[in-house]
């Protein structure tokens, strides 16, 4: 969940046929859920994901793929030990006899592990939140994070996780990116621009509106962005450079 950003049910419903360890991809197309039956009892069933966007292909981090390979080998050894008791389901994460894992038992084991390692108690679902937070804090595009998590829209991703990033950090990052663009355009020095505007005529033959680019603009990039091409044909060129 931390490495792939999947939901708990998606992780427990993952089958080996959905994982390509050589290409390091997994196809999320089912979820393991406890479903209430007509008689009132409940059973673990493989169901469809919660939305269309939940169907997705996820890349496995290079550091995680070997762990899945080791897990598969361990599962095969458990199958040999179980013998006739083994139930073949093709599921990646199973009990020692091949049956699906109940999420309640998974949570219990997770809390026991946190306690044994003297770590703060968090929800298992917080691992999925941590995956998204780490990626956004590292500068990953929200659209990529949305597709990884299987959210229905990028707006949902932003509404859920944007508050986790310090406002100042976002502003500093935006300022730094803008500074990079301006420095690249201006070449670390002052660039004066000469503007030539040719007015296009309208269909009726009358001259169109003449909109001259602001001559006070020193950046070639801003000069190019300061006119409307449907009104005039404008040329911006560098006439002098003062380092």
Backbone as numpy.savetxt, mean C-alpha at the origin, in Angstrom:
# Nx Ny Nz CAx CAy CAz Cx Cy Cz
0.68 -11.13 8.95 -0.14 -9.93 8.95 0.72 -8.68 8.95
1.82 -8.72 9.67 2.72 -7.57 9.69 3.45 -7.42 8.37
3.85 -8.52 7.77 4.65 -8.46 6.55 3.80 -8.29 5.30
2.56 -8.77 5.32 1.72 -8.74 4.13 0.51 -7.82 4.27
0.18 -7.42 5.48 -0.95 -6.54 5.68 -2.30 -7.21 5.50
-2.35 -8.54 5.59 -3.61 -9.25 5.39 -4.44 -9.27 6.67
-5.73 -9.51 6.52 -6.60 -9.71 7.67 -6.36 -11.09 8.26
-6.75 -11.27 9.51 -6.52 -12.56 10.16 -7.24 -13.69 9.42
-8.49 -13.46 9.05 -9.23 -14.48 8.33 -8.60 -14.82 6.99
-8.03 -13.82 6.33 -7.35 -14.06 5.04 -6.10 -14.89 5.23
-5.37 -14.63 6.31 -4.16 -15.41 6.58 -4.51 -16.86 6.90
-5.55 -17.06 7.71 -5.93 -18.42 8.11 -6.59 -19.19 6.95
-7.11 -18.48 5.97 -7.73 -19.14 4.82 -6.80 -19.32 3.64
-5.56 -18.91 3.78 -4.60 -19.01 2.68 -4.23 -20.46 2.40
-4.24 -20.83 1.13 -3.85 -22.19 0.73 -2.52 -22.15 -0.02
-1.84 -23.30 0.01 -0.55 -23.38 -0.67 -0.69 -23.16 -2.17
-1.82 -23.52 -2.73 -2.03 -23.32 -4.16 -2.10 -21.83 -4.52
-2.32 -20.99 -3.51 -2.39 -19.54 -3.74 -1.04 -18.86 -3.57
-0.05 -19.61 -3.15 1.27 -19.04 -2.88 2.28 -19.54 -3.91
2.99 -18.61 -4.51 4.08 -18.93 -5.42 5.37 -18.45 -4.76
6.06 -19.38 -4.11 7.25 -19.00 -3.35 8.42 -18.62 -4.25
8.44 -19.12 -5.46 9.51 -18.75 -6.39 9.34 -17.31 -6.88
8.11 -16.96 -7.23 7.84 -15.58 -7.67 7.58 -14.65 -6.50
7.44 -15.24 -5.30 7.20 -14.49 -4.07 5.90 -13.68 -4.15
4.81 -14.38 -4.47 3.49 -13.75 -4.51 2.46 -14.67 -3.84
1.42 -14.07 -3.31 0.27 -14.82 -2.80 -1.00 -14.18 -3.35
-1.97 -15.02 -3.66 -3.25 -14.57 -4.19 -4.29 -14.69 -3.07
-4.81 -13.56 -2.63 -5.83 -13.55 -1.59 -7.20 -13.69 -2.26
-7.87 -14.81 -2.02 -9.18 -15.02 -2.65 -10.17 -15.75 -1.76
-9.84 -15.92 -0.49 -10.77 -16.55 0.44 -10.41 -16.13 1.87
-11.33 -16.37 2.77 -11.13 -16.04 4.17 -11.74 -17.14 5.03
-11.10 -17.43 6.14 -11.62 -18.42 7.07 -12.42 -17.71 8.15
-13.70 -18.06 8.25 -14.58 -17.41 9.21 -15.41 -18.46 9.95
-15.78 -18.14 11.18 -16.70 -18.99 11.93 -18.11 -18.57 11.58
-18.85 -19.49 10.97 -20.19 -19.20 10.44 -21.24 -19.90 11.29
-22.30 -19.18 11.60 -23.40 -19.76 12.38 -24.31 -20.56 11.45
-24.59 -21.80 11.82 -25.41 -22.69 11.02 -26.88 -22.55 11.41
-27.75 -23.20 10.64 -29.19 -23.09 10.89 -29.57 -23.66 12.24
-28.88 -24.70 12.67 -29.22 -25.33 13.96 -28.75 -24.50 15.15
-28.02 -23.42 14.87 -27.55 -22.57 15.95 -26.09 -22.78 16.30
-25.51 -23.87 15.84 -24.09 -24.12 16.09 -23.24 -23.32 15.11
-21.93 -23.28 15.32 -21.02 -22.56 14.44 -19.95 -23.51 13.90
-19.49 -23.22 12.70 -18.44 -24.01 12.06 -17.47 -23.09 11.35
-16.22 -23.55 11.24 -15.22 -22.82 10.46 -15.44 -23.12 8.99
-15.61 -22.08 8.21 -15.85 -22.22 6.78 -14.97 -21.26 5.99
-14.57 -21.68 4.81 -13.87 -20.80 3.88 -14.91 -20.03 3.09
-14.83 -18.71 3.18 -15.82 -17.86 2.51 -15.10 -16.89 1.59
-15.87 -16.19 0.78 -15.30 -15.19 -0.12 -14.82 -13.98 0.70
-13.83 -13.25 0.17 -13.37 -12.04 0.86 -14.50 -11.04 1.02
-14.30 -10.05 1.89 -15.37 -9.13 2.27 -15.78 -8.18 1.15
-14.91 -7.95 0.15 -15.25 -7.04 -0.94 -14.47 -7.44 -2.18
-14.85 -6.84 -3.32 -14.16 -7.15 -4.58 -12.69 -6.75 -4.52
-12.39 -5.64 -3.84 -11.01 -5.19 -3.76 -10.17 -6.06 -2.83
-10.84 -6.94 -2.08 -10.10 -7.86 -1.20 -9.44 -8.96 -2.01
-9.94 -9.22 -3.22 -9.26 -10.14 -4.12 -8.03 -9.43 -4.65
-6.85 -9.92 -4.31 -5.64 -9.21 -4.69 -4.43 -10.12 -4.67
-3.41 -9.73 -5.40 -2.12 -10.43 -5.40 -1.14 -9.58 -4.62
-0.46 -10.21 -3.66 0.46 -9.50 -2.78 1.87 -10.06 -2.98
2.84 -9.17 -3.05 4.24 -9.59 -3.13 4.75 -9.94 -1.74
5.45 -11.06 -1.65 6.02 -11.50 -0.38 7.40 -10.87 -0.21
7.67 -10.19 0.89 9.01 -9.65 1.12 10.07 -10.76 1.05
11.24 -10.39 0.55 12.31 -11.38 0.36 12.69 -12.06 1.67
12.58 -11.35 2.78 12.96 -11.93 4.07 11.91 -12.89 4.61
10.70 -12.83 4.06 9.61 -13.67 4.55 9.50 -14.98 3.77
9.83 -14.97 2.50 9.69 -16.16 1.65 10.42 -17.39 2.23
11.66 -17.28 2.71 12.33 -18.45 3.30 11.62 -18.99 4.53
10.95 -18.11 5.28 10.21 -18.55 6.46 9.02 -19.41 6.06
8.36 -19.05 4.96 7.26 -19.86 4.48 7.75 -21.21 3.97
8.91 -21.22 3.36 9.49 -22.49 2.89 9.79 -23.41 4.07
10.35 -22.87 5.14 10.62 -23.66 6.34 9.33 -24.13 6.99
8.32 -23.27 6.99 7.03 -23.65 7.57 6.40 -24.80 6.80
6.53 -24.79 5.49 5.96 -25.88 4.69 6.66 -27.19 4.99
7.97 -27.14 5.15 8.71 -28.37 5.49 8.29 -28.88 6.86
8.09 -27.97 7.83 7.65 -28.38 9.16 6.26 -28.98 9.11
5.39 -28.42 8.28 4.04 -28.96 8.15 4.06 -30.36 7.55
4.94 -30.59 6.62 5.07 -31.93 6.02 5.55 -32.95 7.04
6.42 -32.54 7.93 6.86 -33.44 9.00 5.71 -33.75 9.96
4.90 -32.75 10.26 3.73 -32.97 11.11 2.75 -33.94 10.46
2.64 -33.88 9.14 1.76 -34.80 8.43 2.24 -36.24 8.57
3.55 -36.43 8.52 4.09 -37.78 8.68 3.84 -38.31 10.09
3.99 -37.43 11.06 3.77 -37.84 12.45 2.29 -38.15 12.69
1.39 -37.35 12.11 -0.04 -37.54 12.33 -0.57 -38.80 11.66
0.01 -39.20 10.56 -0.42 -40.41 9.87 -1.87 -40.31 9.41
-2.68 -41.31 9.83 -4.08 -41.37 9.40 -4.93 -40.26 10.00
-4.46 -39.61 11.02 -5.23 -38.53 11.64 -5.15 -37.23 10.85
-4.22 -37.17 9.92 -4.03 -35.94 9.15 -5.22 -35.67 8.23
-5.70 -34.45 8.23 -6.77 -34.01 7.34 -6.20 -33.05 6.31
-6.18 -33.49 5.07 -5.59 -32.67 4.00 -6.56 -31.57 3.58
-6.19 -30.33 3.86 -7.00 -29.17 3.50 -6.28 -28.24 2.52
-4.96 -28.39 2.43 -4.19 -27.51 1.57 -3.97 -26.14 2.17
-4.41 -25.95 3.41 -4.27 -24.65 4.07 -2.85 -24.47 4.59
-2.36 -23.25 4.52 -0.98 -22.95 4.91 -0.79 -23.08 6.42
-1.67 -22.48 7.17 -1.53 -22.47 8.63 -2.59 -23.38 9.25
-2.14 -24.52 9.79 -3.06 -25.53 10.30 -2.61 -26.00 11.68
-3.45 -26.85 12.26 -3.07 -27.53 13.50 -2.10 -28.65 13.17
-1.68 -29.41 14.17 -0.72 -30.50 13.96 -1.35 -31.69 13.24
-2.67 -31.65 13.00 -3.31 -32.73 12.24 -3.94 -32.18 10.95
-3.58 -30.96 10.59 -4.02 -30.41 9.31 -5.33 -29.66 9.31
-5.99 -29.53 10.45 -7.27 -28.83 10.50 -7.05 -27.31 10.54
-8.04 -26.55 10.08 -7.92 -25.09 10.12 -7.77 -24.58 11.55
-7.13 -23.44 11.69 -6.93 -22.84 13.01 -8.09 -21.92 13.35
-8.61 -22.08 14.54 -9.65 -21.18 15.04 -8.98 -19.88 15.46
-9.53 -18.76 15.01 -8.90 -17.46 15.32 -8.84 -17.19 16.81
-9.74 -17.76 17.59 -9.69 -17.58 19.04 -8.44 -18.23 19.63
-8.09 -19.39 19.10 -6.87 -20.06 19.56 -5.62 -19.31 19.10
-5.68 -18.74 17.92 -4.54 -17.97 17.41 -4.31 -16.74 18.29
-5.37 -16.07 18.66 -5.24 -14.90 19.53 -4.68 -15.30 20.89
-5.14 -16.42 21.41 -4.65 -16.88 22.71 -3.15 -17.14 22.67
-2.69 -17.78 21.60 -1.26 -18.05 21.46 -0.47 -16.77 21.26
-1.06 -15.82 20.56 -0.39 -14.55 20.32 -0.19 -13.78 21.62
-1.21 -13.73 22.45 -1.10 -13.03 23.73 -0.09 -13.73 24.64
-0.06 -15.05 24.59 0.91 -15.79 25.41 2.34 -15.49 24.95
2.53 -15.34 23.65 3.86 -15.02 23.12 4.28 -13.62 23.55
3.37 -12.67 23.50 3.69 -11.31 23.93 4.10 -11.30 25.40
3.37 -12.04 26.22 3.67 -12.09 27.64 5.02 -12.75 27.89
5.32 -13.82 27.16 6.59 -14.52 27.35 7.78 -13.66 26.97
7.58 -12.76 25.99 8.66 -11.88 25.52 8.64 -10.52 26.21
7.75 -10.37 27.22 7.63 -9.11 27.97 7.34 -7.93 27.05
6.45 -8.16 26.08 6.07 -7.12 25.14 4.70 -6.56 25.50
4.41 -5.33 25.14 3.10 -4.75 25.43 1.98 -5.56 24.78
0.86 -5.64 25.43 -0.28 -6.37 24.88 -0.97 -5.51 23.82
-1.03 -6.03 22.62 -1.73 -5.36 21.52 -2.68 -6.37 20.89
-3.59 -5.85 20.09 -4.49 -6.75 19.36 -3.74 -7.38 18.20
-4.17 -8.58 17.85 -3.55 -9.23 16.71 -3.77 -8.42 15.43
-4.93 -7.78 15.33 -5.24 -6.97 14.16 -4.33 -5.75 14.05
-3.70 -5.37 15.17 -2.79 -4.23 15.15 -1.55 -4.50 14.29
-1.26 -5.75 14.03 -0.14 -6.08 13.14 -0.44 -5.59 11.72
-1.68 -5.70 11.31 -2.09 -5.20 9.99 -2.01 -3.68 9.97
-2.46 -3.04 11.04 -2.35 -1.58 11.13 -0.88 -1.15 11.11
-0.03 -1.91 11.77 1.39 -1.57 11.82 2.01 -1.64 10.43
1.62 -2.63 9.66 2.12 -2.75 8.28 1.80 -1.49 7.49
0.55 -1.04 7.56 0.15 0.17 6.82 0.88 1.40 7.33
0.99 1.52 8.65 1.64 2.69 9.23 3.11 2.77 8.85
3.80 1.64 8.88 5.22 1.60 8.52 5.42 2.04 7.07
4.57 1.53 6.18 4.71 1.86 4.76 4.42 3.34 4.51
3.37 3.87 5.12 3.05 5.28 4.92 4.12 6.18 5.51
4.64 5.81 6.67 5.70 6.60 7.29 6.98 6.57 6.47
7.19 5.48 5.72 8.37 5.37 4.87 8.20 6.08 3.53
7.01 6.66 3.31 6.79 7.42 2.09 6.11 6.65 0.98
5.60 5.46 1.26 4.91 4.69 0.22 3.62 5.40 -0.17
3.27 5.29 -1.45 2.07 5.97 -1.94 0.82 5.34 -1.33
-0.14 6.16 -0.88 -1.36 5.62 -0.27 -2.12 4.66 -1.17
-2.06 4.86 -2.49 -2.75 3.96 -3.40 -2.15 2.56 -3.34
-0.84 2.48 -3.22 -0.18 1.18 -3.10 -0.58 0.49 -1.80
-0.63 1.26 -0.71 -1.03 0.72 0.58 -2.48 0.25 0.54
-3.33 1.03 -0.12 -4.74 0.64 -0.26 -4.89 -0.70 -0.95
-4.16 -0.89 -2.05 -4.25 -2.15 -2.79 -3.67 -3.31 -1.99
-2.63 -3.04 -1.22 -2.04 -4.07 -0.38 -3.03 -4.54 0.69
-3.71 -3.60 1.32 -4.65 -3.93 2.40 -5.98 -4.45 1.88
-6.29 -4.16 0.61 -7.57 -4.59 0.06 -8.71 -3.67 0.46
-8.40 -2.39 0.76 -9.45 -1.43 1.09 -10.29 -1.13 -0.14
-11.54 -0.74 0.09 -12.45 -0.45 -1.01 -12.08 0.83 -1.75
-11.38 1.75 -1.09 -10.98 3.00 -1.73 -9.74 3.55 -1.04
-9.02 4.40 -1.75 -7.84 5.03 -1.17 -8.23 6.03 -0.10
-9.44 6.59 -0.21 -9.91 7.52 0.80 -10.07 6.84 2.15
-10.53 5.58 2.12 -10.66 4.82 3.36 -9.29 4.63 4.00
-8.28 4.36 3.19 -6.92 4.20 3.71 -6.42 5.49 4.35
-6.64 6.61 3.67 -6.20 7.90 4.20 -6.95 8.27 5.47
-8.26 8.04 5.48 -9.05 8.36 6.67 -8.64 7.51 7.86
-8.20 6.28 7.59 -7.87 5.36 8.68 -6.48 5.60 9.24
-5.52 5.95 8.37 -4.13 5.95 8.80 -3.42 7.30 8.76
-3.98 8.30 8.10 -3.25 9.56 7.97 -3.00 10.22 9.32
-3.91 10.03 10.28 -3.74 10.67 11.58 -2.61 10.05 12.38
-2.13 8.87 11.96 -1.05 8.22 12.68 0.29 8.86 12.39
0.36 9.64 11.30 1.61 10.30 10.94 1.58 11.72 11.50
2.66 12.15 12.16 2.69 13.51 12.70 2.47 14.54 11.61
1.64 15.56 11.90 1.33 16.59 10.91 2.59 17.32 10.48
3.48 17.56 11.42 4.71 18.27 11.09 5.56 17.46 10.14
5.60 16.15 10.34 6.39 15.30 9.46 5.87 15.37 8.03
4.55 15.39 7.87 3.97 15.48 6.54 4.31 16.81 5.88
4.25 17.89 6.65 4.56 19.20 6.10 6.02 19.31 5.72
6.90 18.77 6.57 8.33 18.81 6.25 8.63 17.99 5.00
7.96 16.85 4.86 8.18 16.02 3.69 7.72 16.73 2.43
6.55 17.39 2.51 6.04 18.13 1.36 6.98 19.26 0.98
7.49 19.98 1.98 8.41 21.08 1.72 9.71 20.58 1.09
10.19 19.45 1.57 11.43 18.90 1.03 11.25 18.46 -0.42
10.11 17.87 -0.74 9.87 17.44 -2.12 9.74 18.64 -3.04
9.03 19.69 -2.58 8.91 20.90 -3.38 10.27 21.54 -3.60
11.11 21.54 -2.58 12.44 22.11 -2.69 13.28 21.35 -3.71
13.13 20.02 -3.73 13.87 19.21 -4.70 13.48 19.56 -6.13
12.16 19.74 -6.35 11.68 20.09 -7.69 12.20 21.45 -8.12
12.14 22.43 -7.22 12.58 23.77 -7.56 14.08 23.83 -7.80
14.84 23.12 -7.00 16.29 23.11 -7.19 16.67 22.45 -8.51
15.95 21.40 -8.85 16.24 20.73 -10.12 15.93 21.65 -11.30
14.84 22.42 -11.18 14.45 23.30 -12.27 15.36 24.52 -12.38
15.82 25.02 -11.26 16.59 26.26 -11.26 18.09 26.04 -11.25
18.54 24.81 -11.09 19.95 24.52 -11.17 20.78 25.19 -10.10
20.23 25.31 -8.87 20.95 25.88 -7.73 21.30 27.35 -7.92
20.70 28.03 -8.86 21.02 29.44 -9.07 19.82 30.21 -9.54
19.98 31.49 -9.83 18.89 32.34 -10.27 18.79 32.27 -11.78
17.62 31.96 -12.29 17.39 31.87 -13.72 16.40 32.94 -14.13
16.80 33.79 -15.03 15.88 34.78 -15.55 15.30 34.23 -16.84
14.04 34.50 -17.08 13.38 33.95 -18.25 12.88 35.05 -19.16
12.95 34.78 -20.44 12.39 35.71 -21.44 11.15 35.06 -21.99
10.06 35.78 -22.03 8.78 35.23 -22.43 8.35 35.83 -23.75
7.98 35.00 -24.69 7.45 35.44 -25.97 6.06 34.85 -26.12
5.07 35.69 -26.34 3.69 35.25 -26.42 3.13 35.56 -27.80
2.57 34.55 -28.42 1.92 34.72 -29.70 0.43 34.49 -29.50
-0.37 35.48 -29.85 -1.81 35.37 -29.63 -2.44 34.60 -30.77
-3.23 33.57 -30.43 -3.95 32.82 -31.44 -5.27 33.53 -31.77
-5.71 33.41 -32.99 -7.00 33.98 -33.38 -8.11 33.00 -33.09
-9.32 33.51 -32.88 -10.46 32.66 -32.63 -11.01 32.14 -33.95
-12.03 31.30 -33.88 -12.62 30.75 -35.11 -13.25 31.84 -35.97
-13.71 32.91 -35.33 -14.34 34.00 -36.08 -13.32 34.93 -36.73
-12.04 34.68 -36.50 -11.00 35.52 -37.06 -10.56 36.64 -36.17
-11.23 36.82 -35.04 -10.84 37.88 -34.12 -9.71 37.40 -33.23
-8.86 38.33 -32.78 -7.74 37.92 -31.92 -8.24 37.42 -30.57
-7.59 36.38 -30.08 -7.95 35.84 -28.77 -7.36 36.70 -27.67
-7.72 36.34 -26.43 -7.24 37.13 -25.30 -5.74 36.91 -25.12
-4.99 38.00 -24.99 -3.54 37.93 -24.81 -3.23 37.85 -23.33
-2.72 36.71 -22.90 -2.36 36.54 -21.49 -0.85 36.35 -21.39
-0.16 37.41 -20.99 1.29 37.38 -20.92 1.74 36.75 -19.59
2.72 35.89 -19.69 3.26 35.29 -18.48 3.93 36.34 -17.62
3.78 36.25 -16.34 4.36 37.21 -15.40 5.88 37.27 -15.58
6.42 38.40 -16.00 7.88 38.49 -16.24 8.69 38.43 -14.96
8.03 38.58 -13.80 8.77 38.55 -12.54 9.09 37.12 -12.11
8.49 36.14 -12.78 8.76 34.74 -12.42 10.18 34.38 -12.81
10.97 33.91 -11.85 12.36 33.59 -12.10 12.59 32.12 -12.43
11.67 31.27 -12.08 11.84 29.83 -12.29 11.32 29.43 -13.66
12.11 28.73 -14.41 11.69 28.26 -15.72 10.51 27.32 -15.58
10.51 26.49 -14.55 9.42 25.55 -14.34 8.12 26.30 -14.08
8.16 27.32 -13.21 6.96 28.09 -12.90 6.50 28.89 -14.11
7.46 29.35 -14.89 7.12 30.09 -16.10 6.30 29.22 -17.04
6.72 27.98 -17.18 6.03 27.07 -18.08 4.63 26.72 -17.58
4.44 26.82 -16.28 3.15 26.46 -15.69 2.21 27.65 -15.54
2.68 28.84 -15.89 1.91 30.05 -15.58 1.08 30.56 -16.75
0.95 29.78 -17.80 0.11 30.23 -18.92 -0.90 29.16 -19.27
-1.93 29.57 -20.03 -2.95 28.63 -20.48 -2.75 28.38 -21.97
-2.39 27.18 -22.37 -2.05 26.91 -23.76 -3.21 27.12 -24.73
-4.48 27.07 -24.24 -5.59 27.28 -25.16 -5.75 28.73 -25.55
-5.09 29.62 -24.77 -5.19 31.06 -25.06 -4.00 31.60 -25.83
-2.84 31.07 -25.57 -1.64 31.61 -26.22 -0.58 30.56 -26.33
0.26 30.76 -27.32 1.41 29.89 -27.49 2.61 30.61 -26.89
3.11 30.09 -25.78 4.14 30.80 -25.02 5.43 30.02 -25.02
6.52 30.72 -25.19 7.84 30.10 -25.13 8.63 30.67 -23.99
9.15 29.83 -23.15 10.01 30.27 -22.05 11.41 29.73 -22.29
12.38 30.59 -22.26 13.74 30.09 -22.44 14.68 30.83 -21.47
15.78 30.19 -21.16 16.76 30.76 -20.24 17.61 31.78 -21.00
17.70 33.00 -20.47 18.51 34.03 -21.12 19.79 34.32 -20.34
19.77 34.07 -19.06 20.99 34.30 -18.29 20.98 33.42 -17.07
22.14 33.16 -16.59 22.30 32.30 -15.42 23.32 32.92 -14.50
22.91 33.12 -13.24 23.81 33.72 -12.26 24.02 32.77 -11.12
25.15 32.05 -11.07 25.39 31.10 -9.99 25.58 31.81 -8.66
